[in-house]
Every structure is written in C-alpha cells, then in structure tokens.
C-alpha cells in the first residue's frame, strides 16, 4: 500500500467523498468554485485514491 498526503482534490473526488459519508450533494460547478476559494486543503490518499 502506498500512502500520500497532498494539497489537491478534484471537485469530482470531493463530491464522491461527501457522498461516501452521507453528506448532501450539490452541483459540480458549486464544488469547483468552493475548492477554488478554499485556503487550505489536506488530502490523505491510499493507493492513489
């Protein structure tokens, strides 16, 4: 297994993550805009996902 910590996440990954924990969804464009205006992102990846 390979672990990696990054400061990037795609809007698609973000929405997939929200859905996986039962959080509400919203349009892809809204997720994209929100991520573009976020000051800090920490993403933990296991085997590239």
C-alpha positions as CSV (number, residue, x, y, z in Angstrom):
1,X,0.0,0.0,0.0
2,X,1.2,3.5,-0.8
3,X,0.1,6.5,1.3
4,X,0.4,10.1,0.2
5,X,-0.6,13.5,1.6
6,X,-1.4,16.2,-0.9
7,X,-3.0,19.6,-1.0
8,X,-5.1,18.9,-4.0
9,X,-8.5,17.3,-4.6
10,X,-10.7,17.4,-7.7
11,X,-14.3,18.6,-7.5
12,X,-15.4,15.1,-8.5
13,X,-13.3,13.5,-5.7
14,X,-14.7,16.0,-3.3
15,X,-18.3,15.1,-4.2
16,X,-17.6,11.4,-4.1
17,X,-16.1,11.8,-0.6
18,X,-19.1,13.7,0.6
19,X,-21.5,11.0,-0.8
20,X,-19.4,8.2,0.9
21,X,-20.1,9.7,4.3
22,X,-23.7,10.6,3.7
23,X,-23.3,14.3,3.4
24,X,-25.6,16.2,0.9
25,X,-24.6,16.8,-2.6
26,X,-24.6,19.9,-4.8
27,X,-23.8,20.8,-8.4
28,X,-20.2,20.1,-9.7
29,X,-19.7,23.8,-10.6
30,X,-20.5,24.8,-7.0
31,X,-18.0,22.2,-5.7
32,X,-15.4,23.6,-8.1
33,X,-16.0,27.2,-7.1
34,X,-15.8,26.3,-3.4
35,X,-12.5,24.4,-3.8
36,X,-11.0,27.3,-5.8
37,X,-11.8,29.6,-2.9
38,X,-10.5,27.3,-0.1
39,X,-7.4,28.5,1.7
40,X,-6.3,25.1,3.0
41,X,-6.8,21.5,1.7
42,X,-5.2,18.4,3.1
43,X,-5.9,15.2,1.3
44,X,-4.8,11.8,2.5
45,X,-4.6,9.2,-0.3
46,X,-4.2,5.4,-0.1
47,X,-3.1,3.7,-3.3
48,X,-3.9,6.9,-5.3
49,X,-7.5,7.2,-4.1
